[in-house]
Amino acid sequence: MAQERVVVAGAGLAGVQTAVELRQRGWEGGITLVGAEPHRPYDRPPLSKDVLLGTADSTALDVDFAALGVELLLGRTATGVSVAERLLRTDAGPLPYDHLVLATGSEPVTLPGTASMPGVHVLRTLDDARRLKPVLDARGSVVAVGPGWIGAEAATAARAAGCRVTVVEAGHHPLAGALPGEVTEPMRRWYADAGAELRTGQRVTAVRDGEVELAGGEVLGADAVLVGIGSRPATGWLAGSGIGLAPDGSVRADERLRTDAPGVWAAGDCASFPSARYGRRLLVHHWDNALTGPRAVAEGILGGPDAADAVHDPVPYFWSEQFGHHVQYAGHHGPDDRPLWRGEPGGADGWTVVWLPGDGPGTPPAAVPTAVLTVDRPRDLAQGRRAIERGTVLDPGRVADPSVPLKAAAR
Ligand SMILES: Cc1cc2nc3c(=O)[nH]c(=O)nc-3n(C[C@H](O)[C@H](O)[C@H](O)COP(=O)(O)OP(=O)(O)OC[C@H]3O[C@@H](n4cnc5c(N)ncnc54)[C@H](O)[C@@H]3O)c2cc1C
């Protein structure tokens, strides 16, 4: 093992965590981390929160790469893989590997022709955040297209800075692309309370430098237009490598995060995996998934007695901070699962939605929850997440009573 080398393509959370897990679990061979960005590896969630709010400038990950014996090749882009030769091709020459980990994350979906427009922004990288921040500091006007998580968080920071903020969404509710409207509708008030304008049911027909045109012909002018309409796996560079991709562009990994190429693994935003828990392939673009997937990768590469059990089948989890509220979601609910409310929707004490499987109208039967959404109720989140992980059957009547702790709602 001491002679072998793991090369990791992508120096974001999943790539860095792979290196950390390998060393913690006893990997003695070489580790090379290749990252396209020039910055020391950093964390992304604070970009749309602390960095835009001005409460943090650096979000660098607290990892001592020299002490870990990790070779860090920054500003270097992976351009392809020769599976037969076990070579990662990069813009500065090939790197031989014994094991290769694909961790190139995801990239924002952009609108055609807007890439070089100075007034049109996306928010994925530290450089993106640093480009947007001066507009906020100057109290300029901001139009966010698509109120997904990032749009909502950026709108929060922009309002805190004193900017005029408009958020435009084609769907009829806040966060319409991420969650069912019935559970996000109470969030609409947050925008008004913060002095931001939320315009739902508005289709955007064009984004130009500093302008957004709506379907009705109205044009909204802005110092910054933030396009937050989703992200897709950053896997274009794998074309022609023979490594299997899923139709959504993600690297098609198995339950242990192995790809279909020998010695090649994948983790984080760029990889999808089959979930036995949910009975379907999942592509998860959230921090926790990038943090935990590398454990399975490291165990697999080490190949010890635990390797076969190192299956990545998490209860997906994410959080968001917007307009002074802490929103958390764990699990994965399907269209047939039914939401049960705990607490008054939109109430000052926060509220929780627990999804239970069930068919037909009325209260669903006692069952293991599939997902839980909480607003300012972190205890519900922790207890609901544990119930999902442990397969605890919950009694719907007790779930719906916010005075009963969720952990006491077990049937
Ligand atoms: C602004 C923002 C806020 C977020 N907030 C939250 C949150 O509150 N909660 C939450 O759960 N999740 C949040 N996320 C999502 C979370 O940050 C991601 O899921 C996580 O960063 C994924 O880690 P990753 O390592 O897979 O990918 P990334 O973090 O995208 O890292 C991939 C790295 O690979 C590099 N790369 C890409 N292509 C190549 C190549 N060809 N060669 C070399 N390097 C390459 C990229 O430059 C990047 O540095 C947020 C994301 C963003 C952008």
The ligand as an SDF file (V2000), in Angstrom:
LIG
                    3D

 53 58  0  0  0  0  0  0  0  0999 V2000
  -23.2540   29.1230   -2.1260 C   0  0  0  0  0  0  0  0  0  0  0  0
  -23.5580   27.7360   -1.6450 C   0  0  0  0  0  0  0  0  0  0  0  0
  -24.1990   27.5370   -0.4290 C   0  0  0  0  0  0  0  0  0  0  0  0
  -24.4830   26.2550    0.0200 C   0  0  0  0  0  0  0  0  0  0  0  0
  -25.1320   26.1060    1.2110 N   0  0  0  0  0  0  0  0  0  0  0  0
  -25.4350   24.8690    1.6360 C   0  0  0  0  0  0  0  0  0  0  0  0
  -26.1300   24.6790    2.8680 C   0  0  0  0  0  0  0  0  0  0  0  0
  -26.4640   25.6440    3.5660 O   0  0  0  0  0  0  0  0  0  0  0  0
  -26.4280   23.4250    3.2630 N   0  0  0  0  0  0  0  0  0  0  0  0
  -26.0600   22.3260    2.5140 C   0  0  0  0  0  0  0  0  0  0  0  0
  -26.3680   21.2000    2.9160 O   0  0  0  0  0  0  0  0  0  0  0  0
  -25.3980   22.4670    1.3490 N   0  0  0  0  0  0  0  0  0  0  0  0
  -25.0750   23.7070    0.8920 C   0  0  0  0  0  0  0  0  0  0  0  0
  -24.4000   23.8580   -0.2960 N   0  0  0  0  0  0  0  0  0  0  0  0
  -24.0160   22.6610   -1.0530 C   0  0  0  0  0  0  0  0  0  0  0  0
  -22.6440   22.1150   -0.6240 C   0  0  0  0  0  0  0  0  0  0  0  0
  -21.7360   23.1670   -0.4780 O   0  0  0  0  0  0  0  0  0  0  0  0
  -22.1720   21.1240   -1.6550 C   0  0  0  0  0  0  0  0  0  0  0  0
  -23.0460   20.0240   -1.6310 O   0  0  0  0  0  0  0  0  0  0  0  0
  -20.7460   20.6540   -1.3980 C   0  0  0  0  0  0  0  0  0  0  0  0
  -19.8550   21.7310   -1.5320 O   0  0  0  0  0  0  0  0  0  0  0  0
  -20.3630   19.5460   -2.3650 C   0  0  0  0  0  0  0  0  0  0  0  0
  -19.0220   19.2200   -2.1920 O   0  0  0  0  0  0  0  0  0  0  0  0
  -18.1920   18.5700   -3.3890 P   0  0  0  0  0  0  0  0  0  0  0  0
  -16.7980   18.4400   -2.8760 O   0  0  0  0  0  0  0  0  0  0  0  0
  -18.8930   17.3940   -3.9130 O   0  0  0  0  0  0  0  0  0  0  0  0
  -18.2300   19.6370   -4.5740 O   0  0  0  0  0  0  0  0  0  0  0  0
  -17.6450   21.1660   -4.6660 P   0  0  0  0  0  0  0  0  0  0  0  0
  -17.7550   21.7710   -3.3340 O   0  0  0  0  0  0  0  0  0  0  0  0
  -18.3260   21.7190   -5.8160 O   0  0  0  0  0  0  0  0  0  0  0  0
  -16.1090   20.9010   -4.9700 O   0  0  0  0  0  0  0  0  0  0  0  0
  -15.6690   20.4150   -6.2190 C   0  0  0  0  0  0  0  0  0  0  0  0
  -14.3420   21.0560   -6.5500 C   0  0  0  0  0  0  0  0  0  0  0  0
  -13.8470   20.4500   -7.7270 O   0  0  0  0  0  0  0  0  0  0  0  0
  -13.3200   21.4400   -8.5800 C   0  0  0  0  0  0  0  0  0  0  0  0
  -13.3600   20.9580   -9.9630 N   0  0  0  0  0  0  0  0  0  0  0  0
  -14.4230   20.9110  -10.8030 C   0  0  0  0  0  0  0  0  0  0  0  0
  -14.0460   20.4060  -11.9920 N   0  0  0  0  0  0  0  0  0  0  0  0
  -12.7340   20.1280  -11.8820 C   0  0  0  0  0  0  0  0  0  0  0  0
  -11.7880   19.5780  -12.7690 C   0  0  0  0  0  0  0  0  0  0  0  0
  -12.1270   19.1880  -14.0130 N   0  0  0  0  0  0  0  0  0  0  0  0
  -10.5030   19.4380  -12.3430 N   0  0  0  0  0  0  0  0  0  0  0  0
  -10.1520   19.8000  -11.0870 C   0  0  0  0  0  0  0  0  0  0  0  0
  -11.0110   20.3380  -10.1960 N   0  0  0  0  0  0  0  0  0  0  0  0
  -12.2900   20.4780  -10.5980 C   0  0  0  0  0  0  0  0  0  0  0  0
  -14.2180   22.6350   -8.3530 C   0  0  0  0  0  0  0  0  0  0  0  0
  -13.5460   23.8170   -8.7470 O   0  0  0  0  0  0  0  0  0  0  0  0
  -14.4650   22.5550   -6.8580 C   0  0  0  0  0  0  0  0  0  0  0  0
  -13.4860   23.2670   -6.1560 O   0  0  0  0  0  0  0  0  0  0  0  0
  -24.1060   25.1420   -0.7670 C   0  0  0  0  0  0  0  0  0  0  0  0
  -23.4610   25.3250   -1.9940 C   0  0  0  0  0  0  0  0  0  0  0  0
  -23.1890   26.6170   -2.4350 C   0  0  0  0  0  0  0  0  0  0  0  0
  -22.5080   26.8140   -3.7670 C   0  0  0  0  0  0  0  0  0  0  0  0
  1  2  1  0
  2  3  1  0
  2 52  2  0
  3  4  2  0
  4  5  1  0
  4 50  1  0
  5  6  2  0
  6  7  1  0
  6 13  1  0
  7  8  2  0
  7  9  1  0
  9 10  1  0
 10 11  2  0
 10 12  1  0
 12 13  2  0
 13 14  1  0
 14 15  1  0
 14 50  1  0
 15 16  1  0
 16 17  1  0
 16 18  1  0
 18 19  1  0
 18 20  1  0
 20 21  1  0
 20 22  1  0
 22 23  1  0
 23 24  1  0
 24 25  2  0
 24 26  1  0
 24 27  1  0
 27 28  1  0
 28 29  2  0
 28 30  1  0
 28 31  1  0
 31 32  1  0
 32 33  1  0
 33 34  1  0
 33 48  1  0
 34 35  1  0
 35 36  1  0
 35 46  1  0
 36 37  1  0
 36 45  1  0
 37 38  2  0
 38 39  1  0
 39 40  1  0
 39 45  2  0
 40 41  1  0
 40 42  2  0
 42 43  1  0
 43 44  2  0
 44 45  1  0
 46 47  1  0
 46 48  1  0
 48 49  1  0
 50 51  2  0
 51 52  1  0
 52 53  1  0
M  END
$$$$
